[in-house]
Amino acid sequence: MQQIVQQAQKMQQQLMAAQQELAEAEVRGTAGGGLVTAVVSGTGELKGLSIDPKAVDPEDTETLADLVVAAVRDANHSAQELAAKKMGPLAGGLGGGMGDLGGLGLPGF
């Protein structure tokens, strides 16, 4: 039982470190062939948005809005892929070799 608790604590530390890495990571998404670029953190928080002046047409703001939405979606998709890459091995480890931790009532599991 002691070993299981120690393994769970180690995994929790690894999980917290991965979450911190994701919060600090930045990924980009683009739309319109690079006319609009969104930057989001690994957790999906929008950090920045750049719009090429060529994308700005006062007569067609709907297209610009669509490009912004597409760039943010693309960036969020990249953030989700990064999160899956960072967190996937940790989530997979919860069931492998350590038994069923869900029944132990450990926080975060």
C-alpha positions in Angstrom: 0.0 0.0 0.0 2.9 2.4 0.9 4.4 1.8 -2.6 1.1 2.6 -4.3 0.8 5.8 -2.4 4.4 6.8 -3.3 3.8 6.0 -6.9 0.5 8.1 -6.8 2.4 11.0 -5.3 5.1 10.8 -7.9 2.5 10.7 -10.7 0.8 13.7 -9.1 4.1 15.6 -9.2 4.6 14.7 -12.8 1.1 15.8 -13.6 1.6 19.1 -12.0 4.9 19.6 -13.9 3.2 18.8 -17.2 0.3 21.2 -16.4 2.9 23.9 -15.7 4.7 23.2 -18.9 1.4 23.4 -20.8 0.5 26.8 -19.1 3.9 28.2 -20.2 3.9 26.7 -23.8 2.7 28.7 -26.7 1.3 27.3 -30.0 0.2 29.1 -33.1 -2.7 28.7 -35.4 -3.2 30.4 -38.8 -5.9 31.0 -41.3 -6.2 32.6 -44.7 -2.7 31.4 -45.7 -1.1 33.2 -42.7 -3.2 36.4 -42.9 -4.4 35.8 -39.4 -2.3 34.2 -36.7 -3.5 33.3 -33.2 -1.2 32.4 -30.3 -2.6 30.3 -27.4 -1.0 28.8 -24.4 -0.9 25.0 -24.1 -4.0 25.2 -21.9 -5.9 27.1 -24.7 -5.7 30.6 -23.3 -5.6 33.2 -26.2 -2.3 35.1 -25.8 -2.0 37.0 -29.0 -3.6 37.7 -32.4 -2.0 39.2 -35.4 -3.8 40.3 -38.5 -2.1 41.1 -41.8 -3.4 44.4 -43.2 -4.2 42.6 -46.4 -7.0 40.7 -44.5 -8.7 44.0 -43.5 -11.5 45.0 -45.9 -13.9 47.5 -44.4 -16.6 46.3 -46.8 -16.2 42.6 -45.6 -15.7 42.3 -41.9 -17.4 39.0 -41.9 -14.5 37.3 -43.7 -12.1 38.8 -41.2 -14.1 37.6 -38.3 -14.2 34.1 -39.9 -10.4 34.1 -40.3 -10.0 35.1 -36.7 -12.3 32.3 -35.5 -10.5 29.8 -37.8 -7.0 30.9 -36.5 -8.1 30.6 -32.9 -9.6 27.2 -33.6 -6.5 26.0 -35.3 -4.3 27.2 -32.4 -6.6 25.5 -29.9 -6.5 22.3 -31.8 -2.7 22.5 -31.6 -2.9 23.2 -27.9 -5.1 20.1 -27.4 -2.6 18.0 -29.4 0.2 19.3 -27.2 -1.8 18.6 -24.0 -2.6 15.0 -25.2 1.1 14.5 -25.9 2.2 15.8 -22.5 -0.6 14.4 -20.4 -1.3 11.1 -22.4 1.6 9.1 -20.9 0.6 10.3 -17.4 -3.1 9.4 -17.9 -2.1 6.0 -19.3 0.1 5.3 -16.3 -2.9 5.6 -13.9 -4.2 2.2 -14.9 -1.0 0.4 -15.8 0.9 -1.4 -13.2 -0.5 0.5 -10.2 -3.8 -1.2 -9.9 -7.1 0.7 -9.6 -6.3 4.0 -7.9 -9.9 5.2 -8.4 -11.0 3.0 -5.6 -8.4 4.5 -3.2 -10.1 7.9 -3.1 -6.9 9.7 -3.9 -7.4 13.4 -4.9 -6.8 14.0 -8.6 -7.3 10.4 -9.6 
